[in-house]
Amino acid sequence: MIIVPGPASQKLGQRTAELLKARIVPIEFKRFPDGESYIRFHGSVENQDVVIVQTTSPPQNENLIQLFLMGIMRRI
């Protein structure tokens, strides 16, 4: 099992990984001045069980977009 902590849930993701004795795959997330988003997994998640940890608390729009992007990237 792999834990992927989102940008808004780093501490929760780390603690979850510790409790589950799971490996963490960090991500890099950037927002460009024109509003485009960039996301990159720093490790392989292919053929693995992946848990994405990301809050949906304010700012909801930004956190939900990050969550959706991580979910999409996990499938690519």
Distance bins in CASP14 RR format, pairs under 12 A and 6 or more apart:
PFRMAT RR
TARGET T0000
AUTHOR 0000-0000-0000
RMODE 2
METHOD distances of the structure
MODEL  1
1 16 0 0 0 0 0 1 0 0 0 0 0
1 17 0 0 0 0 1 0 0 0 0 0 0
1 19 0 0 0 0 0 1 0 0 0 0 0
1 20 1 0 0 1 0 0 0 0 0 0 0
1 21 0 0 0 0 1 0 0 0 0 0 0
1 22 1 0 1 0 0 0 0 0 0 0 0
1 23 1 0 0 1 0 0 0 0 0 0 0
1 24 0 0 0 0 0 1 0 0 0 0 0
1 25 0 0 0 0 0 1 0 0 0 0 0
1 45 0 0 0 0 0 1 0 0 0 0 0
1 48 1 0 0 1 0 0 0 0 0 0 0
1 49 1 0 1 0 0 0 0 0 0 0 0
1 50 1 0 0 1 0 0 0 0 0 0 0
1 51 1 0 0 1 0 0 0 0 0 0 0
1 52 0 0 0 0 0 1 0 0 0 0 0
2 13 0 0 0 0 0 1 0 0 0 0 0
2 16 0 0 0 0 0 1 0 0 0 0 0
2 17 0 0 0 0 1 0 0 0 0 0 0
2 20 0 0 0 0 0 1 0 0 0 0 0
2 21 0 0 0 0 0 1 0 0 0 0 0
2 22 1 0 0 1 0 0 0 0 0 0 0
2 23 1 0 1 0 0 0 0 0 0 0 0
2 24 1 0 0 1 0 0 0 0 0 0 0
2 25 1 0 1 0 0 0 0 0 0 0 0
2 26 0 0 0 0 0 1 0 0 0 0 0
2 27 0 0 0 0 0 1 0 0 0 0 0
2 41 0 0 0 0 1 0 0 0 0 0 0
2 42 0 0 0 0 0 1 0 0 0 0 0
2 43 0 0 0 0 1 0 0 0 0 0 0
2 44 0 0 0 0 1 0 0 0 0 0 0
2 45 1 0 1 0 0 0 0 0 0 0 0
2 46 0 0 0 0 0 1 0 0 0 0 0
2 47 0 0 0 0 0 1 0 0 0 0 0
2 48 1 0 1 0 0 0 0 0 0 0 0
2 49 1 0 0 1 0 0 0 0 0 0 0
2 50 1 0 1 0 0 0 0 0 0 0 0
2 51 1 0 0 1 0 0 0 0 0 0 0
2 52 0 0 0 0 1 0 0 0 0 0 0
2 53 0 0 0 0 0 1 0 0 0 0 0
2 70 0 0 0 0 0 1 0 0 0 0 0
2 74 0 0 0 0 1 0 0 0 0 0 0
3 9 0 0 0 0 0 1 0 0 0 0 0
3 10 0 0 0 0 0 1 0 0 0 0 0
3 12 0 0 0 0 1 0 0 0 0 0 0
3 13 1 0 1 0 0 0 0 0 0 0 0
3 14 0 0 0 0 1 0 0 0 0 0 0
3 15 0 0 0 0 1 0 0 0 0 0 0
3 16 1 0 1 0 0 0 0 0 0 0 0
3 17 1 0 1 0 0 0 0 0 0 0 0
3 18 0 0 0 0 1 0 0 0 0 0 0
3 19 0 0 0 0 1 0 0 0 0 0 0
3 20 1 0 0 1 0 0 0 0 0 0 0
3 21 0 0 0 0 0 1 0 0 0 0 0
3 22 1 0 1 0 0 0 0 0 0 0 0
3 23 1 0 0 1 0 0 0 0 0 0 0
3 24 1 0 1 0 0 0 0 0 0 0 0
3 25 1 0 0 1 0 0 0 0 0 0 0
3 26 0 0 0 0 1 0 0 0 0 0 0
3 27 0 0 0 0 0 1 0 0 0 0 0
3 41 0 0 0 0 0 1 0 0 0 0 0
3 45 0 0 0 0 0 1 0 0 0 0 0
3 48 0 0 0 0 0 1 0 0 0 0 0
3 49 0 0 0 0 0 1 0 0 0 0 0
3 50 1 0 0 1 0 0 0 0 0 0 0
3 51 1 0 1 0 0 0 0 0 0 0 0
3 52 0 0 0 0 1 0 0 0 0 0 0
3 53 1 0 0 1 0 0 0 0 0 0 0
3 54 0 0 0 0 0 1 0 0 0 0 0
3 70 0 0 0 0 0 1 0 0 0 0 0
4 10 0 0 0 0 0 1 0 0 0 0 0
4 12 0 0 0 0 0 1 0 0 0 0 0
4 13 0 0 0 0 1 0 0 0 0 0 0
4 14 0 0 0 0 0 1 0 0 0 0 0
4 16 0 0 0 0 0 1 0 0 0 0 0
4 17 0 0 0 0 1 0 0 0 0 0 0
4 22 0 0 0 0 0 1 0 0 0 0 0
4 23 0 0 0 0 1 0 0 0 0 0 0
4 24 1 0 0 1 0 0 0 0 0 0 0
4 25 1 0 1 0 0 0 0 0 0 0 0
4 26 1 0 0 1 0 0 0 0 0 0 0
4 27 1 0 0 1 0 0 0 0 0 0 0
4 28 0 0 0 0 0 1 0 0 0 0 0
4 29 0 0 0 0 0 1 0 0 0 0 0
4 39 0 0 0 0 0 1 0 0 0 0 0
4 40 0 0 0 0 0 1 0 0 0 0 0
4 41 1 0 0 1 0 0 0 0 0 0 0
4 42 0 0 0 0 1 0 0 0 0 0 0
4 43 0 0 0 0 1 0 0 0 0 0 0
4 44 0 0 0 0 0 1 0 0 0 0 0
4 45 1 0 0 1 0 0 0 0 0 0 0
4 48 0 0 0 0 0 1 0 0 0 0 0
4 49 0 0 0 0 0 1 0 0 0 0 0
4 50 1 0 1 0 0 0 0 0 0 0 0
4 51 1 0 0 1 0 0 0 0 0 0 0
4 52 1 0 1 0 0 0 0 0 0 0 0
4 53 1 0 0 1 0 0 0 0 0 0 0
4 54 0 0 0 0 1 0 0 0 0 0 0
4 66 0 0 0 0 0 1 0 0 0 0 0
4 67 0 0 0 0 0 1 0 0 0 0 0
4 69 0 0 0 0 0 1 0 0 0 0 0
4 70 1 0 0 1 0 0 0 0 0 0 0
4 71 0 0 0 0 1 0 0 0 0 0 0
4 73 0 0 0 0 1 0 0 0 0 0 0
4 74 1 0 0 1 0 0 0 0 0 0 0
5 11 0 0 0 0 1 0 0 0 0 0 0
5 12 1 0 0 1 0 0 0 0 0 0 0
5 13 1 1 0 0 0 0 0 0 0 0 0
5 14 1 0 0 1 0 0 0 0 0 0 0
5 15 0 0 0 0 1 0 0 0 0 0 0
5 16 1 0 0 1 0 0 0 0 0 0 0
5 17 1 0 0 1 0 0 0 0 0 0 0
5 18 0 0 0 0 0 1 0 0 0 0 0
5 22 0 0 0 0 0 1 0 0 0 0 0
5 23 0 0 0 0 0 1 0 0 0 0 0
5 24 1 0 0 1 0 0 0 0 0 0 0
5 25 0 0 0 0 1 0 0 0 0 0 0
5 26 1 0 0 1 0 0 0 0 0 0 0
5 27 1 0 0 1 0 0 0 0 0 0 0
5 29 0 0 0 0 0 1 0 0 0 0 0
5 41 0 0 0 0 0 1 0 0 0 0 0
5 42 0 0 0 0 0 1 0 0 0 0 0
5 50 0 0 0 0 0 1 0 0 0 0 0
5 51 0 0 0 0 1 0 0 0 0 0 0
5 52 0 0 0 0 1 0 0 0 0 0 0
5 53 1 0 1 0 0 0 0 0 0 0 0
5 54 1 0 0 1 0 0 0 0 0 0 0
5 55 0 0 0 0 0 1 0 0 0 0 0
5 66 0 0 0 0 0 1 0 0 0 0 0
5 67 0 0 0 0 0 1 0 0 0 0 0
5 70 0 0 0 0 1 0 0 0 0 0 0
6 12 0 0 0 0 1 0 0 0 0 0 0
6 13 1 0 0 1 0 0 0 0 0 0 0
6 14 0 0 0 0 0 1 0 0 0 0 0
6 16 0 0 0 0 0 1 0 0 0 0 0
6 24 0 0 0 0 0 1 0 0 0 0 0
6 25 0 0 0 0 0 1 0 0 0 0 0
6 26 0 0 0 0 1 0 0 0 0 0 0
6 27 1 0 0 1 0 0 0 0 0 0 0
6 28 0 0 0 0 0 1 0 0 0 0 0
6 29 1 0 0 1 0 0 0 0 0 0 0
6 39 0 0 0 0 1 0 0 0 0 0 0
6 41 0 0 0 0 0 1 0 0 0 0 0
6 50 0 0 0 0 0 1 0 0 0 0 0
6 51 0 0 0 0 0 1 0 0 0 0 0
6 52 1 0 0 1 0 0 0 0 0 0 0
6 53 1 0 0 1 0 0 0 0 0 0 0
6 54 1 0 1 0 0 0 0 0 0 0 0
6 55 0 0 0 0 1 0 0 0 0 0 0
6 56 0 0 0 0 0 1 0 0 0 0 0
6 62 0 0 0 0 0 1 0 0 0 0 0
6 63 0 0 0 0 1 0 0 0 0 0 0
6 64 0 0 0 0 0 1 0 0 0 0 0
6 65 0 0 0 0 0 1 0 0 0 0 0
6 66 1 0 0 1 0 0 0 0 0 0 0
6 67 1 0 0 1 0 0 0 0 0 0 0
6 68 0 0 0 0 0 1 0 0 0 0 0
6 69 0 0 0 0 0 1 0 0 0 0 0
6 70 1 0 0 1 0 0 0 0 0 0 0
6 71 0 0 0 0 0 1 0 0 0 0 0
6 73 0 0 0 0 0 1 0 0 0 0 0
6 74 0 0 0 0 0 1 0 0 0 0 0
7 13 0 0 0 0 0 1 0 0 0 0 0
7 26 0 0 0 0 0 1 0 0 0 0 0
7 27 1 0 0 1 0 0 0 0 0 0 0
7 28 0 0 0 0 1 0 0 0 0 0 0
7 29 1 0 1 0 0 0 0 0 0 0 0
7 30 0 0 0 0 1 0 0 0 0 0 0
7 31 0 0 0 0 1 0 0 0 0 0 0
7 37 0 0 0 0 0 1 0 0 0 0 0
7 38 0 0 0 0 0 1 0 0 0 0 0
7 39 0 0 0 0 1 0 0 0 0 0 0
7 52 0 0 0 0 0 1 0 0 0 0 0
7 53 0 0 0 0 0 1 0 0 0 0 0
7 54 1 0 0 1 0 0 0 0 0 0 0
7 55 0 0 0 0 1 0 0 0 0 0 0
7 59 0 0 0 0 0 1 0 0 0 0 0
7 62 0 0 0 0 1 0 0 0 0 0 0
7 63 0 0 0 0 1 0 0 0 0 0 0
7 65 0 0 0 0 0 1 0 0 0 0 0
7 66 1 0 1 0 0 0 0 0 0 0 0
7 67 0 0 0 0 1 0 0 0 0 0 0
7 69 0 0 0 0 0 1 0 0 0 0 0
7 70 0 0 0 0 1 0 0 0 0 0 0
8 27 0 0 0 0 0 1 0 0 0 0 0
8 29 0 0 0 0 1 0 0 0 0 0 0
8 52 0 0 0 0 0 1 0 0 0 0 0
8 53 0 0 0 0 1 0 0 0 0 0 0
8 54 1 0 0 1 0 0 0 0 0 0 0
8 55 1 0 1 0 0 0 0 0 0 0 0
8 56 0 0 0 0 1 0 0 0 0 0 0
8 57 1 0 0 1 0 0 0 0 0 0 0
8 58 0 0 0 0 1 0 0 0 0 0 0
8 59 0 0 0 0 1 0 0 0 0 0 0
8 60 0 0 0 0 0 1 0 0 0 0 0
8 61 0 0 0 0 0 1 0 0 0 0 0
8 62 1 0 0 1 0 0 0 0 0 0 0
8 63 1 0 1 0 0 0 0 0 0 0 0
8 64 0 0 0 0 0 1 0 0 0 0 0
8 65 0 0 0 0 0 1 0 0 0 0 0
8 66 1 0 0 1 0 0 0 0 0 0 0
8 67 0 0 0 0 1 0 0 0 0 0 0
8 70 0 0 0 0 0 1 0 0 0 0 0
9 15 0 0 0 0 1 0 0 0 0 0 0
9 16 0 0 0 0 1 0 0 0 0 0 0
9 17 0 0 0 0 0 1 0 0 0 0 0
9 24 0 0 0 0 0 1 0 0 0 0 0
9 27 0 0 0 0 0 1 0 0 0 0 0
9 29 0 0 0 0 0 1 0 0 0 0 0
9 51 0 0 0 0 0 1 0 0 0 0 0
9 52 0 0 0 0 1 0 0 0 0 0 0
9 53 1 0 1 0 0 0 0 0 0 0 0
9 54 1 0 1 0 0 0 0 0 0 0 0
9 55 1 0 1 0 0 0 0 0 0 0 0
9 56 0 0 0 0 1 0 0 0 0 0 0
9 57 0 0 0 0 1 0 0 0 0 0 0
9 63 0 0 0 0 1 0 0 0 0 0 0
9 66 0 0 0 0 1 0 0 0 0 0 0
9 67 0 0 0 0 1 0 0 0 0 0 0
9 70 0 0 0 0 0 1 0 0 0 0 0
10 16 0 0 0 0 0 1 0 0 0 0 0
10 17 0 0 0 0 0 1 0 0 0 0 0
10 24 0 0 0 0 1 0 0 0 0 0 0
10 26 0 0 0 0 1 0 0 0 0 0 0
10 27 0 0 0 0 1 0 0 0 0 0 0
10 29 0 0 0 0 0 1 0 0 0 0 0
10 53 0 0 0 0 1 0 0 0 0 0 0
10 54 0 0 0 0 0 1 0 0 0 0 0
10 55 0 0 0 0 0 1 0 0 0 0 0
11 17 0 0 0 0 0 1 0 0 0 0 0
11 18 0 0 0 0 0 1 0 0 0 0 0
11 24 0 0 0 0 0 1 0 0 0 0 0
11 53 0 0 0 0 1 0 0 0 0 0 0
11 55 0 0 0 0 0 1 0 0 0 0 0
12 18 0 0 0 0 0 1 0 0 0 0 0
12 19 0 0 0 0 0 1 0 0 0 0 0
12 24 0 0 0 0 0 1 0 0 0 0 0
12 51 0 0 0 0 0 1 0 0 0 0 0
12 52 0 0 0 0 0 1 0 0 0 0 0
12 53 1 0 1 0 0 0 0 0 0 0 0
12 54 0 0 0 0 1 0 0 0 0 0 0
12 55 1 0 0 1 0 0 0 0 0 0 0
12 57 0 0 0 0 0 1 0 0 0 0 0
13 19 0 0 0 0 1 0 0 0 0 0 0
13 20 0 0 0 0 1 0 0 0 0 0 0
13 22 0 0 0 0 1 0 0 0 0 0 0
13 23 0 0 0 0 0 1 0 0 0 0 0
13 24 1 0 0 1 0 0 0 0 0 0 0
13 25 0 0 0 0 0 1 0 0 0 0 0
13 26 0 0 0 0 0 1 0 0 0 0 0
13 27 0 0 0 0 0 1 0 0 0 0 0
13 51 0 0 0 0 1 0 0 0 0 0 0
13 52 0 0 0 0 1 0 0 0 0 0 0
13 53 1 0 1 0 0 0 0 0 0 0 0
13 54 0 0 0 0 1 0 0 0 0 0 0
13 55 0 0 0 0 0 1 0 0 0 0 0
14 20 0 0 0 0 0 1 0 0 0 0 0
14 22 0 0 0 0 0 1 0 0 0 0 0
14 23 0 0 0 0 0 1 0 0 0 0 0
14 24 1 0 0 1 0 0 0 0 0 0 0
14 26 0 0 0 0 1 0 0 0 0 0 0
14 53 0 0 0 0 1 0 0 0 0 0 0
15 22 0 0 0 0 0 1 0 0 0 0 0
15 24 0 0 0 0 0 1 0 0 0 0 0
15 53 0 0 0 0 1 0 0 0 0 0 0
16 22 1 0 0 1 0 0 0 0 0 0 0
16 23 0 0 0 0 0 1 0 0 0 0 0
16 24 0 0 0 0 1 0 0 0 0 0 0
16 51 1 0 0 1 0 0 0 0 0 0 0
16 52 0 0 0 0 0 1 0 0 0 0 0
16 53 1 0 1 0 0 0 0 0 0 0 0
16 54 0 0 0 0 0 1 0 0 0 0 0
17 23 1 0 0 1 0 0 0 0 0 0 0
17 24 1 0 1 0 0 0 0 0 0 0 0
17 25 0 0 0 0 1 0 0 0 0 0 0
17 26 0 0 0 0 0 1 0 0 0 0 0
17 50 0 0 0 0 0 1 0 0 0 0 0
17 51 0 0 0 0 1 0 0 0 0 0 0
17 53 0 0 0 0 1 0 0 0 0 0 0
18 24 0 0 0 0 1 0 0 0 0 0 0
19 51 0 0 0 0 0 1 0 0 0 0 0
19 53 0 0 0 0 0 1 0 0 0 0 0
20 49 0 0 0 0 0 1 0 0 0 0 0
20 51 1 0 0 1 0 0 0 0 0 0 0
20 53 0 0 0 0 0 1 0 0 0 0 0
22 45 0 0 0 0 0 1 0 0 0 0 0
22 48 0 0 0 0 1 0 0 0 0 0 0
22 49 0 0 0 0 1 0 0 0 0 0 0
22 50 0 0 0 0 1 0 0 0 0 0 0
22 51 1 0 0 1 0 0 0 0 0 0 0
22 53 0 0 0 0 0 1 0 0 0 0 0
23 42 0 0 0 0 0 1 0 0 0 0 0
23 43 0 0 0 0 1 0 0 0 0 0 0
23 44 0 0 0 0 0 1 0 0 0 0 0
23 45 0 0 0 0 1 0 0 0 0 0 0
23 48 0 0 0 0 1 0 0 0 0 0 0
23 49 0 0 0 0 0 1 0 0 0 0 0
23 50 0 0 0 0 0 1 0 0 0 0 0
23 51 0 0 0 0 0 1 0 0 0 0 0
24 41 0 0 0 0 0 1 0 0 0 0 0
24 42 0 0 0 0 1 0 0 0 0 0 0
24 43 0 0 0 0 1 0 0 0 0 0 0
24 45 0 0 0 0 0 1 0 0 0 0 0
24 50 0 0 0 0 0 1 0 0 0 0 0
24 51 0 0 0 0 0 1 0 0 0 0 0
24 52 0 0 0 0 0 1 0 0 0 0 0
24 53 0 0 0 0 1 0 0 0 0 0 0
25 40 0 0 0 0 0 1 0 0 0 0 0
25 41 1 0 1 0 0 0 0 0 0 0 0
25 42 1 0 0 1 0 0 0 0 0 0 0
25 43 1 0 1 0 0 0 0 0 0 0 0
25 44 1 0 0 1 0 0 0 0 0 0 0
25 45 1 0 1 0 0 0 0 0 0 0 0
25 46 0 0 0 0 0 1 0 0 0 0 0
25 48 0 0 0 0 1 0 0 0 0 0 0
25 49 0 0 0 0 0 1 0 0 0 0 0
25 50 1 0 0 1 0 0 0 0 0 0 0
25 51 0 0 0 0 0 1 0 0 0 0 0
25 52 0 0 0 0 1 0 0 0 0 0 0
25 53 0 0 0 0 0 1 0 0 0 0 0
25 70 0 0 0 0 0 1 0 0 0 0 0
25 73 0 0 0 0 0 1 0 0 0 0 0
25 74 0 0 0 0 1 0 0 0 0 0 0
26 39 0 0 0 0 0 1 0 0 0 0 0
26 40 0 0 0 0 1 0 0 0 0 0 0
26 41 1 0 0 1 0 0 0 0 0 0 0
26 42 1 0 1 0 0 0 0 0 0 0 0
26 43 1 0 0 1 0 0 0 0 0 0 0
26 45 0 0 0 0 0 1 0 0 0 0 0
26 53 0 0 0 0 0 1 0 0 0 0 0
26 70 0 0 0 0 0 1 0 0 0 0 0
27 37 0 0 0 0 0 1 0 0 0 0 0
27 38 0 0 0 0 0 1 0 0 0 0 0
27 39 1 0 0 1 0 0 0 0 0 0 0
27 40 1 0 0 1 0 0 0 0 0 0 0
27 41 1 0 1 0 0 0 0 0 0 0 0
27 42 1 0 0 1 0 0 0 0 0 0 0
27 43 0 0 0 0 1 0 0 0 0 0 0
27 45 0 0 0 0 1 0 0 0 0 0 0
27 50 0 0 0 0 0 1 0 0 0 0 0
27 52 0 0 0 0 1 0 0 0 0 0 0
27 53 0 0 0 0 0 1 0 0 0 0 0
27 54 0 0 0 0 1 0 0 0 0 0 0
27 66 0 0 0 0 1 0 0 0 0 0 0
27 67 0 0 0 0 0 1 0 0 0 0 0
27 69 0 0 0 0 1 0 0 0 0 0 0
27 70 1 0 0 1 0 0 0 0 0 0 0
27 71 0 0 0 0 0 1 0 0 0 0 0
27 73 0 0 0 0 1 0 0 0 0 0 0
27 74 0 0 0 0 0 1 0 0 0 0 0
28 37 0 0 0 0 0 1 0 0 0 0 0
28 38 1 0 0 1 0 0 0 0 0 0 0
28 39 1 0 0 1 0 0 0 0 0 0 0
28 40 1 0 1 0 0 0 0 0 0 0 0
28 41 0 0 0 0 1 0 0 0 0 0 0
28 42 1 0 0 1 0 0 0 0 0 0 0
28 43 0 0 0 0 0 1 0 0 0 0 0
28 66 0 0 0 0 0 1 0 0 0 0 0
28 69 0 0 0 0 0 1 0 0 0 0 0
28 70 0 0 0 0 0 1 0 0 0 0 0
28 73 0 0 0 0 0 1 0 0 0 0 0
29 36 0 0 0 0 0 1 0 0 0 0 0
29 37 1 0 0 1 0 0 0 0 0 0 0
29 38 1 0 0 1 0 0 0 0 0 0 0
29 39 1 0 1 0 0 0 0 0 0 0 0
29 40 0 0 0 0 1 0 0 0 0 0 0
29 41 0 0 0 0 0 1 0 0 0 0 0
29 42 0 0 0 0 0 1 0 0 0 0 0
29 54 0 0 0 0 0 1 0 0 0 0 0
29 62 0 0 0 0 1 0 0 0 0 0 0
29 63 0 0 0 0 0 1 0 0 0 0 0
29 65 0 0 0 0 1 0 0 0 0 0 0
29 66 1 0 0 1 0 0 0 0 0 0 0
29 67 0 0 0 0 0 1 0 0 0 0 0
29 69 1 0 0 1 0 0 0 0 0 0 0
29 70 0 0 0 0 1 0 0 0 0 0 0
29 73 0 0 0 0 0 1 0 0 0 0 0
30 36 0 0 0 0 1 0 0 0 0 0 0
30 37 1 0 0 1 0 0 0 0 0 0 0
30 38 1 0 1 0 0 0 0 0 0 0 0
30 39 1 0 0 1 0 0 0 0 0 0 0
30 40 0 0 0 0 1 0 0 0 0 0 0
30 66 0 0 0 0 0 1 0 0 0 0 0
30 69 0 0 0 0 0 1 0 0 0 0 0
31 37 1 0 1 0 0 0 0 0 0 0 0
31 38 1 0 0 1 0 0 0 0 0 0 0
31 39 0 0 0 0 0 1 0 0 0 0 0
31 59 0 0 0 0 0 1 0 0 0 0 0
31 61 0 0 0 0 0 1 0 0 0 0 0
31 62 0 0 0 0 1 0 0 0 0 0 0
31 65 0 0 0 0 1 0 0 0 0 0 0
31 66 0 0 0 0 1 0 0 0 0 0 0
31 69 0 0 0 0 0 1 0 0 0 0 0
32 38 1 0 0 1 0 0 0 0 0 0 0
32 39 0 0 0 0 0 1 0 0 0 0 0
35 62 0 0 0 0 0 1 0 0 0 0 0
35 65 0 0 0 0 0 1 0 0 0 0 0
36 65 0 0 0 0 0 1 0 0 0 0 0
36 69 0 0 0 0 0 1 0 0 0 0 0
37 61 0 0 0 0 0 1 0 0 0 0 0
37 62 0 0 0 0 1 0 0 0 0 0 0
37 64 0 0 0 0 0 1 0 0 0 0 0
37 65 1 0 0 1 0 0 0 0 0 0 0
37 66 1 0 0 1 0 0 0 0 0 0 0
37 67 0 0 0 0 0 1 0 0 0 0 0
37 68 0 0 0 0 1 0 0 0 0 0 0
37 69 1 0 0 1 0 0 0 0 0 0 0
37 70 0 0 0 0 0 1 0 0 0 0 0
37 72 0 0 0 0 0 1 0 0 0 0 0
37 73 0 0 0 0 0 1 0 0 0 0 0
38 66 0 0 0 0 0 1 0 0 0 0 0
38 69 0 0 0 0 1 0 0 0 0 0 0
38 73 0 0 0 0 0 1 0 0 0 0 0
39 52 0 0 0 0 0 1 0 0 0 0 0
39 54 0 0 0 0 0 1 0 0 0 0 0
39 65 0 0 0 0 1 0 0 0 0 0 0
39 66 1 0 0 1 0 0 0 0 0 0 0
39 67 0 0 0 0 0 1 0 0 0 0 0
39 68 0 0 0 0 0 1 0 0 0 0 0
39 69 1 0 1 0 0 0 0 0 0 0 0
39 70 1 0 0 1 0 0 0 0 0 0 0
39 71 0 0 0 0 1 0 0 0 0 0 0
39 72 0 0 0 0 1 0 0 0 0 0 0
39 73 1 0 1 0 0 0 0 0 0 0 0
39 74 0 0 0 0 0 1 0 0 0 0 0
39 76 0 0 0 0 0 1 0 0 0 0 0
40 69 0 0 0 0 0 1 0 0 0 0 0
40 70 0 0 0 0 0 1 0 0 0 0 0
40 73 0 0 0 0 1 0 0 0 0 0 0
40 76 0 0 0 0 0 1 0 0 0 0 0
41 48 0 0 0 0 0 1 0 0 0 0 0
41 50 0 0 0 0 1 0 0 0 0 0 0
41 52 0 0 0 0 0 1 0 0 0 0 0
41 69 0 0 0 0 0 1 0 0 0 0 0
41 70 0 0 0 0 1 0 0 0 0 0 0
41 71 0 0 0 0 0 1 0 0 0 0 0
41 72 0 0 0 0 0 1 0 0 0 0 0
41 73 1 0 0 1 0 0 0 0 0 0 0
41 74 1 0 0 1 0 0 0 0 0 0 0
41 75 0 0 0 0 0 1 0 0 0 0 0
41 76 0 0 0 0 1 0 0 0 0 0 0
42 73 0 0 0 0 0 1 0 0 0 0 0
43 50 0 0 0 0 0 1 0 0 0 0 0
43 73 0 0 0 0 0 1 0 0 0 0 0
43 74 0 0 0 0 0 1 0 0 0 0 0
44 50 0 0 0 0 0 1 0 0 0 0 0
44 74 0 0 0 0 0 1 0 0 0 0 0
44 76 0 0 0 0 0 1 0 0 0 0 0
45 51 0 0 0 0 0 1 0 0 0 0 0
45 52 0 0 0 0 1 0 0 0 0 0 0
45 70 0 0 0 0 1 0 0 0 0 0 0
45 71 0 0 0 0 1 0 0 0 0 0 0
45 73 0 0 0 0 1 0 0 0 0 0 0
45 74 1 0 1 0 0 0 0 0 0 0 0
45 75 0 0 0 0 1 0 0 0 0 0 0
45 76 0 0 0 0 1 0 0 0 0 0 0
46 73 0 0 0 0 0 1 0 0 0 0 0
46 74 0 0 0 0 1 0 0 0 0 0 0
46 75 0 0 0 0 0 1 0 0 0 0 0
46 76 0 0 0 0 1 0 0 0 0 0 0
47 74 0 0 0 0 0 1 0 0 0 0 0
47 75 0 0 0 0 0 1 0 0 0 0 0
48 74 0 0 0 0 1 0 0 0 0 0 0
49 74 0 0 0 0 0 1 0 0 0 0 0
50 70 0 0 0 0 1 0 0 0 0 0 0
50 71 0 0 0 0 1 0 0 0 0 0 0
50 73 0 0 0 0 0 1 0 0 0 0 0
50 74 1 0 1 0 0 0 0 0 0 0 0
50 75 0 0 0 0 1 0 0 0 0 0 0
51 70 0 0 0 0 0 1 0 0 0 0 0
51 71 0 0 0 0 0 1 0 0 0 0 0
51 74 0 0 0 0 0 1 0 0 0 0 0
52 63 0 0 0 0 0 1 0 0 0 0 0
52 66 0 0 0 0 1 0 0 0 0 0 0
52 67 1 0 0 1 0 0 0 0 0 0 0
52 68 0 0 0 0 0 1 0 0 0 0 0
52 69 0 0 0 0 0 1 0 0 0 0 0
52 70 1 0 1 0 0 0 0 0 0 0 0
52 71 1 0 0 1 0 0 0 0 0 0 0
52 72 0 0 0 0 0 1 0 0 0 0 0
52 73 0 0 0 0 1 0 0 0 0 0 0
52 74 1 0 0 1 0 0 0 0 0 0 0
52 75 0 0 0 0 0 1 0 0 0 0 0
53 63 0 0 0 0 0 1 0 0 0 0 0
53 66 0 0 0 0 0 1 0 0 0 0 0
53 67 0 0 0 0 1 0 0 0 0 0 0
53 70 0 0 0 0 1 0 0 0 0 0 0
53 71 0 0 0 0 0 1 0 0 0 0 0
54 60 0 0 0 0 0 1 0 0 0 0 0
54 62 0 0 0 0 0 1 0 0 0 0 0
54 63 1 0 0 1 0 0 0 0 0 0 0
54 64 0 0 0 0 1 0 0 0 0 0 0
54 65 0 0 0 0 0 1 0 0 0 0 0
54 66 1 0 0 1 0 0 0 0 0 0 0
54 67 1 0 1 0 0 0 0 0 0 0 0
54 68 0 0 0 0 1 0 0 0 0 0 0
54 69 0 0 0 0 1 0 0 0 0 0 0
54 70 1 0 0 1 0 0 0 0 0 0 0
54 71 0 0 0 0 1 0 0 0 0 0 0
54 74 0 0 0 0 0 1 0 0 0 0 0
55 62 0 0 0 0 0 1 0 0 0 0 0
55 63 1 0 1 0 0 0 0 0 0 0 0
55 64 0 0 0 0 1 0 0 0 0 0 0
55 66 0 0 0 0 1 0 0 0 0 0 0
55 67 0 0 0 0 1 0 0 0 0 0 0
56 62 0 0 0 0 0 1 0 0 0 0 0
56 63 1 0 1 0 0 0 0 0 0 0 0
56 64 1 0 1 0 0 0 0 0 0 0 0
56 65 0 0 0 0 0 1 0 0 0 0 0
56 66 0 0 0 0 1 0 0 0 0 0 0
56 67 1 0 0 1 0 0 0 0 0 0 0
56 68 0 0 0 0 0 1 0 0 0 0 0
57 63 1 0 0 1 0 0 0 0 0 0 0
57 64 0 0 0 0 0 1 0 0 0 0 0
57 67 0 0 0 0 0 1 0 0 0 0 0
58 64 0 0 0 0 0 1 0 0 0 0 0
59 65 0 0 0 0 1 0 0 0 0 0 0
59 66 0 0 0 0 0 1 0 0 0 0 0
60 66 0 0 0 0 0 1 0 0 0 0 0
60 67 0 0 0 0 0 1 0 0 0 0 0
60 68 0 0 0 0 0 1 0 0 0 0 0
61 67 0 0 0 0 0 1 0 0 0 0 0
61 68 0 0 0 0 0 1 0 0 0 0 0
62 68 0 0 0 0 0 1 0 0 0 0 0
62 69 0 0 0 0 0 1 0 0 0 0 0
63 69 0 0 0 0 0 1 0 0 0 0 0
63 70 0 0 0 0 0 1 0 0 0 0 0
64 70 0 0 0 0 0 1 0 0 0 0 0
64 71 0 0 0 0 0 1 0 0 0 0 0
65 71 0 0 0 0 0 1 0 0 0 0 0
65 72 0 0 0 0 0 1 0 0 0 0 0
66 72 0 0 0 0 0 1 0 0 0 0 0
66 73 0 0 0 0 0 1 0 0 0 0 0
67 73 0 0 0 0 0 1 0 0 0 0 0
67 74 0 0 0 0 0 1 0 0 0 0 0
68 74 0 0 0 0 0 1 0 0 0 0 0
68 75 0 0 0 0 0 1 0 0 0 0 0
69 75 0 0 0 0 0 1 0 0 0 0 0
69 76 0 0 0 0 0 1 0 0 0 0 0
70 76 0 0 0 0 0 1 0 0 0 0 0
END
